[in-house]
Amino acid sequence: MEYIVTKEFENTRIDTYLSQNTDFSRNFIQTLIKNNQIFVNGKSIKTSTKLNAGNVIKIDYKETDINIEKENIELNIIYEDNDIIVVNKQKGLVVHPAPGNYTGTLVNALMYHCGNLSKINGVLRPGIVHRIDKDTTGIIVVCKNDIAHNFLANQFAEHSIIRSYEAIVFGNIKQDNLKISEPIGRSTKDRKKMAVVYKNSKKAITNINVLERFFYKGNSYTYINARLETGRTHQIRVHMSHIGHPLLGDIIYGYKKQPFNTQGQVLHAGELGFLHPSFYYKKDTEYTKKDYVNFHSPLPQYFEEILNTLRK
């Protein structure tokens, strides 16, 4: 892995820079530095080393050196066959391991459950064709083999997959329906966050349908359905924050002080629909309704309880 430092990171500590520009935790980066696995311009450095624009950082680290353990973690499996597993993910469960955090994830649990997952995304992300955030609940599909993985990955790339979420946001959204079409990329102010930016960004479209409106203890809230046309990192959270209606519970893109103890954003992946990989084996030119699958997940209990409180 190699990175070239840009001017905006002039005089930044190397452990800070890498924690903002990689998936590595700061503790893991510091461990790599102590083990002489990170170099700047070909030389070993300290965790306190400050960078200059144009510095070349090289990380001597390979995922193949990692052994991801199988773990008996309880899962709510909605559907399973020889190609895919559809899981109703609980709040607080990370989807896949990352450097410095190799346990307690959905991948660890699935490896215990079935053992075989597609190899396309490497050691840390076997079978993972899409992700939802740690504190987002709901449906995620995982692939058992490379054929299924490629088949679904193409649908995600073409934006032909149905992805529908439910959320509660701050404020009163006056329109019953609206389309948010704003590009999303890495925030220029905080590299750990995404943002609506117009350089080094990708097209992002979210369709919002208002389900209910509430006024509770002096504040307005709106219960929405959000259907994605694209699938950018934190897309719904970023878009809703951008239009002034951040998600309830989202302290990253919303308010630091929250009226409910939600343990993260109130966001649920309630529907996922796609063309099943079995269609690939048929070699047909046109698919039928039988080839298409659609999965639904009811709202989790904590979400229902908040709605009931707001309704009162």
C-alpha positions in Angstrom: 0.0 0.0 0.0 1.4 3.4 -1.0 0.1 6.9 -0.3 1.4 10.3 -1.4 0.8 13.2 1.0 -1.1 16.2 -0.3 -0.6 19.8 0.8 -3.7 19.8 3.0 -2.0 17.3 5.3 1.3 19.2 5.7 2.6 19.0 9.3 0.1 16.2 10.2 1.2 13.3 12.4 1.6 10.1 10.4 -0.7 8.1 12.7 -3.4 10.8 12.4 -3.0 10.9 8.6 -3.3 7.2 8.1 -6.3 6.8 10.5 -8.1 9.4 8.4 -7.1 8.0 5.0 -7.3 4.2 5.5 -9.5 1.7 7.2 -6.9 1.1 9.9 -7.5 2.1 13.5 -5.0 4.5 15.1 -3.9 1.8 17.5 -3.3 -0.6 14.7 -1.3 2.0 12.8 0.9 2.6 15.8 1.5 -1.1 16.1 2.6 -1.3 12.5 5.0 1.7 13.0 6.5 0.0 16.0 7.0 -3.2 14.0 8.8 -1.2 11.3 6.0 -1.9 8.7 5.4 1.7 7.8 8.0 3.8 5.9 8.2 7.5 4.7 10.4 8.0 1.7 11.8 4.6 2.3 12.8 5.3 5.9 11.5 3.9 9.2 9.6 6.5 11.3 8.1 7.2 14.7 4.4 7.5 15.6 5.0 11.2 16.2 6.6 11.8 12.8 5.0 14.8 11.0 4.5 14.8 7.3 5.4 17.1 4.4 3.6 17.4 1.2 4.9 15.0 -1.4 6.0 12.4 1.2 5.6 8.8 0.0 4.2 6.5 2.6 4.5 2.8 2.2 2.8 0.2 4.4 4.3 -3.3 4.4 1.1 -5.2 5.3 -0.7 -8.1 3.7 -4.2 -9.3 4.4 -3.2 -12.8 3.6 -1.2 -12.9 6.8 -4.5 -12.7 8.8 -6.6 -15.6 10.1 -10.2 -14.7 10.6 -11.7 -16.8 13.4 -15.1 -18.5 13.2 -17.4 -17.2 16.0 -20.7 -18.5 17.3 -22.6 -15.2 17.2 -26.4 -15.3 17.0 -27.8 -14.4 13.6 -31.3 -13.8 12.3 -31.1 -15.6 8.9 -34.1 -14.8 6.7 -33.1 -17.0 3.7 -30.3 -19.3 2.6 -29.5 -21.4 -0.4 -26.3 -22.6 -2.2 -25.6 -19.1 -3.5 -26.6 -16.5 -1.0 -27.5 -15.9 2.7 -29.9 -13.1 3.6 -29.5 -11.8 7.1 -31.6 -9.4 9.2 -28.6 -7.7 10.9 -29.0 -6.5 14.5 -27.9 -3.1 15.8 -24.2 -2.9 16.9 -23.0 -5.7 14.6 -20.1 -4.7 12.3 -20.3 -6.3 8.9 -16.7 -7.4 8.4 -13.3 -7.3 10.1 -10.9 -4.5 9.7 -7.2 -4.1 10.6 -7.0 -4.0 14.3 -10.5 -5.4 14.8 -10.8 -9.0 13.6 -13.5 -10.4 15.8 -17.2 -10.0 16.6 -18.4 -9.3 13.1 -21.0 -10.6 10.7 -18.3 -12.3 8.7 -17.0 -14.1 11.8 -20.5 -15.3 12.5 -21.2 -16.5 8.9 -17.9 -18.4 8.8 -19.0 -20.3 11.8 -22.5 -20.8 10.3 -21.6 -22.0 6.9 -17.8 -21.9 6.4 -17.9 -21.2 2.6 -18.1 -17.6 1.4 -17.0 -16.0 -1.9 -13.3 -15.1 -2.0 -13.5 -12.1 -4.3 -13.1 -9.4 -1.6 -10.2 -11.1 0.2 -9.6 -12.3 3.7 -11.3 -9.5 5.6 -14.5 -9.2 3.5 -15.3 -12.7 2.2 -18.8 -12.9 0.7 -19.5 -9.2 1.3 -21.1 -7.6 -1.8 -22.5 -4.6 0.0 -22.5 -3.2 3.5 -24.8 -1.4 6.0 -23.4 0.6 9.0 -22.8 -1.0 12.4 -25.7 0.8 14.0 -28.1 0.4 11.0 -30.4 -2.6 11.3 -32.0 -4.7 8.6 -31.3 -6.8 5.5 -28.0 -7.6 4.0 -27.2 -10.3 1.4 -23.9 -12.2 1.5 -22.6 -14.5 -1.3 -21.4 -18.0 -0.9 -19.5 -18.3 -4.1 -17.7 -16.1 -6.7 -20.3 -16.6 -9.4 -23.1 -15.3 -7.2 -20.8 -12.5 -5.9 -20.0 -11.2 -9.4 -23.6 -11.6 -10.5 -24.9 -9.5 -7.6 -22.0 -7.0 -7.8 -22.9 -6.2 -11.3 -26.5 -5.4 -10.2 -25.2 -3.1 -7.5 -23.0 -1.3 -10.0 -25.9 -0.9 -12.4 -28.2 0.4 -9.6 -30.8 -2.2 -10.5 -31.2 -3.5 -7.0 -34.1 -2.3 -4.8 -32.9 -0.9 -1.5 -35.5 0.7 0.8 -34.8 2.1 4.3 -36.9 3.6 7.0 -35.7 6.3 9.3 -36.7 9.0 11.7 -35.3 12.4 11.1 -35.3 15.8 12.9 -37.7 18.5 11.8 -40.8 18.7 9.7 -40.2 17.7 6.0 -43.0 19.7 4.3 -43.0 17.8 1.0 -44.6 14.4 0.9 -42.0 13.3 -1.7 -38.6 14.6 -2.7 -35.5 13.5 -4.6 -32.1 14.4 -3.3 -29.5 14.4 -6.1 -26.2 15.6 -4.7 -22.8 14.0 -5.2 -21.0 12.4 -2.2 -17.3 12.1 -1.5 -14.8 12.2 1.3 -15.2 15.3 3.4 -12.5 17.9 3.0 -12.8 18.9 6.6 -12.8 15.4 8.2 -11.4 12.5 6.2 -13.3 10.0 8.4 -16.6 11.4 7.2 -18.5 11.6 3.9 -20.1 14.8 2.6 -21.8 16.5 -0.3 -18.8 17.7 -2.3 -18.4 18.6 -5.9 -14.9 17.4 -6.5 -13.6 13.9 -6.2 -17.2 12.7 -5.6 -19.7 10.3 -7.1 -23.3 10.7 -8.2 -25.8 10.0 -5.4 -29.6 9.9 -5.5 -32.0 9.3 -2.6 -35.8 9.3 -3.0 -37.7 10.3 0.1 -41.3 9.5 0.9 -42.8 10.9 4.1 -44.7 8.3 6.2 -45.7 10.3 9.3 -45.0 13.6 11.0 -44.7 14.3 14.8 -44.5 17.1 17.3 -43.0 15.9 20.6 -41.8 17.9 23.6 -41.4 21.1 21.5 -39.6 19.4 18.6 -40.7 18.2 15.2 -39.8 14.8 13.7 -40.5 13.0 10.5 -40.8 9.3 9.8 -39.6 8.5 6.3 -39.0 5.9 3.7 -35.7 6.3 1.7 -35.2 4.4 -1.5 -31.7 4.5 -2.9 -30.9 4.9 -6.6 -27.2 4.7 -5.8 -25.3 3.2 -2.9 -22.7 5.6 -1.6 -21.1 5.3 1.9 -23.4 6.8 4.5 -25.6 8.1 1.7 -28.9 8.5 3.5 -27.2 10.0 6.6 -25.2 12.5 4.5 -28.1 13.5 2.3 -30.6 14.0 5.2 -28.0 16.1 7.1 -27.3 18.1 4.0 -30.9 19.2 3.6 -31.2 20.1 7.3 -33.0 16.9 8.6 -30.3 14.7 10.2 -31.2 11.2 11.4 -32.4 10.8 15.0 -29.5 9.3 16.9 -26.8 10.2 14.4 -24.1 12.1 16.4 -21.7 11.9 13.4 -23.8 13.7 10.9 -26.4 15.2 13.2 -26.7 16.6 16.7 -24.4 15.7 19.6 -27.2 15.9 22.1 -30.1 13.4 21.4 -33.6 13.2 22.9 -33.6 9.3 22.9 -31.1 6.7 23.8 -30.9 5.1 20.4 -27.3 3.9 20.4 -26.7 5.2 16.9 -28.8 6.4 14.0 -32.5 5.3 13.7 -32.1 3.7 10.3 -33.5 0.3 9.2 -32.8 -1.5 5.9 -36.3 -2.8 5.4 -36.4 -4.1 1.8 -33.9 -5.6 -0.6 -34.8 -6.9 -4.0 -32.6 -8.4 -6.8 -32.3 -10.9 -9.6 -31.2 -14.2 -8.0 -27.9 -15.7 -9.1 -29.7 -18.9 -10.2 -30.7 -16.9 -13.3 -27.1 -16.9 -14.3 -27.0 -20.7 -14.5 -30.2 -20.8 -16.7 -28.5 -18.9 -19.5 -31.8 -17.3 -20.5 -31.9 -13.9 -22.2 -34.9 -12.6 -20.3 -35.8 -13.1 -16.6 -39.3 -13.7 -15.2 -40.8 -12.8 -11.8 -39.7 -16.2 -10.5 -36.1 -15.2 -11.1 -36.5 -12.0 -9.0 -36.4 -12.2 -5.2 -37.6 -9.5 -2.7 -36.9 -9.6 1.1 -38.6 -7.6 3.8 -37.6 -7.0 7.4 -40.0 -5.6 10.1 -38.9 -2.7 12.2 -36.8 -3.6 15.2 -38.4 -3.2 18.7 -36.4 -0.1 19.7 -37.6 1.7 16.4 -41.2 0.7 17.1 -41.0 2.0 20.7 -39.7 5.4 19.5 -42.6 5.6 17.0 -45.1 4.8 19.7 -43.7 7.4 22.0 -43.8 10.1 19.2 -47.4 9.1 18.3 -48.5 9.7 21.9 
